[in-house]
Amino acid sequence: MDKPHPVVTPLTQPYWDAVAQGRLALQRCVSCRHWIHFPEPRCPRCGGHELQFEAVAGVGVVESFSVIHRSFVPGYGPGPYVIAWVALPEQPGLRVMTNIVDSDPQAVTIGAAVSLCFEQRGDFGEIPQFTLTSNQSWE
């Protein structure tokens, strides 16, 4: 069984269009330049309606994580696998929820450097994920 995948909506379509091009692009307010993730119909900081999706660097650090040893989600198998909040350097407080893949789950720590990678999910296409890296040059 394939891992689950998201349902694309008009609000998230630009995000998935960027992923299809091999980029991670997050929403940003044109007025106040505040980064927004998860996508919103208006800026939570200034209330602006003019929002666009801009590419981010695709690097970050693990802010919080959990190692799942027994999954009840179809397609994820017996485990272990890692889910994490990854802090991005573009703005304090900007983070993405992701899986840490292609890495030993026991090697994941808070503060660990990660970089963007993509995982194919059946017929849906690619899903952005992160993997451990030794490169912390953005700090």
C-alpha positions as CSV (number, residue, x, y, z in Angstrom):
1,M,0.0,0.0,0.0
2,D,1.3,3.5,-0.9
3,K,1.9,6.1,1.7
4,P,-0.8,8.7,2.0
5,H,-0.6,12.0,0.1
6,P,-2.2,15.4,0.5
7,V,-5.3,16.7,-1.3
8,V,-4.3,19.7,-3.4
9,T,-6.6,22.7,-3.1
10,P,-6.6,26.0,-4.9
11,L,-4.9,27.6,-1.9
12,T,-2.1,25.0,-1.9
13,Q,-1.7,24.5,-5.7
14,P,1.2,27.0,-6.1
15,Y,3.1,25.0,-3.3
16,W,2.6,21.8,-5.2
17,D,3.5,23.4,-8.6
18,A,6.9,24.5,-7.1
19,V,7.4,20.9,-5.6
20,A,6.8,19.5,-9.1
21,Q,9.7,21.8,-10.3
22,G,12.0,20.5,-7.5
23,R,11.6,23.6,-5.3
24,L,10.2,24.3,-1.9
25,A,8.2,27.5,-2.1
26,L,6.3,28.9,0.9
27,Q,3.7,31.7,1.0
28,R,4.8,35.2,1.7
29,C,2.9,38.5,2.1
30,V,3.7,41.1,-0.5
31,S,2.9,43.9,1.9
32,C,4.8,43.1,5.1
33,R,7.1,40.3,3.7
34,H,6.1,37.9,6.4
35,W,6.5,34.2,5.6
36,I,3.4,32.0,6.1
37,H,3.2,28.3,6.4
38,F,0.8,26.5,6.2
39,P,-0.9,28.5,3.4
40,E,-3.6,31.0,4.5
41,P,-6.0,33.1,2.5
42,R,-4.7,36.3,4.1
43,C,-1.6,37.3,6.1
44,P,-1.9,36.6,9.8
45,R,0.5,39.4,10.6
46,C,-1.0,42.4,8.6
47,G,-4.2,41.0,7.1
48,G,-3.0,41.5,3.6
49,H,-4.6,39.6,0.7
50,E,-1.7,39.8,-1.7
51,L,0.3,36.6,-1.1
52,Q,2.7,34.9,-3.3
53,F,4.9,31.7,-3.1
54,E,8.6,32.2,-2.9
55,A,11.4,29.7,-2.9
56,V,13.2,29.0,0.4
57,A,16.8,27.7,0.7
58,G,15.8,24.1,1.5
59,V,17.9,23.8,4.6
60,G,17.1,24.0,8.3
61,V,17.5,22.5,11.7
62,V,15.4,20.0,13.6
63,E,13.4,21.9,16.2
64,S,11.3,19.0,17.5
65,F,10.8,15.4,16.4
66,S,9.3,12.0,17.2
67,V,10.5,8.6,16.2
68,I,7.5,6.5,15.3
69,H,8.1,2.8,16.1
70,R,4.6,1.5,15.4
71,S,2.5,3.2,12.8
72,F,-1.2,2.9,12.4
73,V,-1.1,5.0,9.2
74,P,-1.5,2.7,6.1
75,G,1.6,2.6,3.9
76,Y,4.1,3.5,6.6
77,G,5.0,0.0,7.6
78,P,6.3,-1.1,11.0
79,G,8.7,1.8,11.6
80,P,10.8,3.3,12.8
81,Y,10.4,6.6,11.0
82,V,10.9,10.2,12.0
83,I,8.4,13.1,11.9
84,A,9.8,16.6,12.7
85,W,9.3,20.3,12.9
86,V,12.2,21.8,10.9
87,A,13.0,25.5,11.5
88,L,13.9,27.4,8.4
89,P,16.4,30.2,8.3
90,E,14.3,32.6,6.2
91,Q,12.4,34.0,9.3
92,P,12.4,33.3,13.0
93,G,9.5,31.0,13.8
94,L,9.1,29.7,10.2
95,R,9.0,25.9,10.2
96,V,7.7,23.0,8.2
97,M,6.3,19.6,9.4
98,T,8.1,16.9,7.6
99,N,9.6,13.4,7.7
100,I,13.4,13.0,8.1
101,V,14.2,10.3,5.5
102,D,17.3,8.4,4.3
103,S,18.8,8.9,7.8
104,D,19.2,6.7,10.9
105,P,16.3,7.6,13.2
106,Q,18.7,7.3,16.2
107,A,20.9,9.9,14.7
108,V,18.2,12.6,14.6
109,T,18.6,15.2,17.4
110,I,17.2,18.6,18.2
111,G,19.4,21.1,16.4
112,A,20.6,18.6,13.7
113,A,21.1,20.2,10.3
114,V,18.9,19.0,7.5
115,S,18.5,19.6,3.8
116,L,15.6,19.3,1.4
117,C,15.0,16.1,-0.6
118,F,12.0,14.6,-2.3
119,E,10.2,11.4,-2.0
120,Q,8.0,9.9,-4.7
121,R,4.5,9.0,-3.5
122,G,2.8,6.7,-6.0
123,D,0.9,8.4,-8.7
124,F,0.7,11.7,-6.7
125,G,4.2,12.8,-7.4
126,E,6.9,14.0,-5.1
127,I,6.6,15.1,-1.5
128,P,9.2,17.4,0.1
129,Q,11.1,15.8,2.9
130,F,14.4,16.5,4.7
131,T,17.5,14.4,5.4
132,L,20.3,14.8,7.9
133,T,23.3,16.8,6.6
134,S,26.5,18.0,8.1
135,N,26.2,21.4,6.4
136,Q,25.1,24.2,8.8
137,S,26.5,27.0,6.7
138,W,23.2,29.1,6.9
139,E,23.5,29.7,10.6
